[in-house]
Amino acid sequence: MSYILALDATTEACSVALLTGEQVIEDFQVIPRLHAQRLLPMIEALLAQAGVSLVQLDALAYGRGPGAFTGIRIAAGVAQGLAYAVDRPLYPVSTLAAMAQGAWRETGQQAILASLDARMDEVYWSAYRIEQGLAVLQGDEQVLPPEKVVSPSGEWLGWGSGWRYALRFSGAAQTHSHHVEVFPHAQDIARLAMPLLAAGVVIRAEEALPVYIRDQVTHKAAG
């Protein structure tokens, strides 16, 4: 029996989850600006509820971005500290992939356009298809102005806060049904991490770095 503890703080929501085989328990709260105060107590309460200690964990996972910079740093710091303390692998999981995984879990839709409000009049954007029960990235994760969003052909489900700009999206993207008031969940991060653990992939705590798509785009432009 494998235990994965997952956590996320990349949006206004904060969540922690413990995945044991196919069983999952999760604490999910929408608590803007309270992540730093609440994340560790939520983890402690969840483990106590499950009767599992940190040393019993097989791995940890966290939402590595994109998302709010402060929330990403909080989640990364907590996850790295815990993984380092018990010498367990730590899996960084894309926030957008977790969103797509959650969309499939809640709706059964297998083609998802995940998008988060990136502020500064931009959105984080990526396309996912569900393959063998897991969200698989199609193309690249991007950050771009709403007017530059281009939708793949076919029927897709829009998912996430970036879809509040849907009327500014180009062409067919405006026609997709979508849900705006949805957030990433730690349970979906845990499910995306499980195949890595099962495959024996080891990512040490100090190697599990957050991802800031806007920084990556800036570096590419500068190069």
C-alpha positions, 0 to 999 in steps of 0.5 A: 500500500502506497501513501502519497501526500499532496498539497496545493496553494497556487490559487485562492484555494488551498488543499491537501490530500492523502492518496492510498491506492484508490482511496483518497481523503482531502481537505479543500478550502477557499482561503485567499491570503491565508495559505501560509497560516493554514497549510501546515495545520491542514496537513497535520489534521489530515494525517491525524484523521487518516492515522498516518505519520510522515515517516509512513509516506512513500512520496509527496507531491505539490502543485508546482505552478503556474499560479500565484507566485506567493502560493507556489513558493509557500507550497514548494517550501512546505513540500520540500521541507517535509520531503527532506525531513523524511527523505522521500521523493517529491513530485512537482505537478503542473497546476494546469494538469491538475485542473484538467484531471479535476475536470475529467473527475467531475464531468467525464470530459476527456478533452480539456482546455485548462486556463488560469487568470495570470493577472497582468491581462494574461492567462495561463493556458494549455490543452489536455486529453485524458489517456488511461485516466490521466491528463496528458499535455497536448503542446505547451503550457503558455502565458499569453493575452486573451486575444492570442488564445487559439483553440485546437479543433474539436470539442473541448471543455474550458476549465478554470479562472482564465475563462472569465476572458472567454469573450476576448479569446479568438475564434472557436475558443469562444464557443466552448462550454466552460466553467470559471469558478473551479480550482485545482485540487490536491487529490488530482495532484496525487493521482498524477504523481502516483504513476511516477512513484509506481515507476520508481521515479525518484525526484529529490526534494532539492530538485523539485522546483516550482515553475513560473511560466512567465519567467520561462517566456521572459528568458526565451525572449531575452535569448 
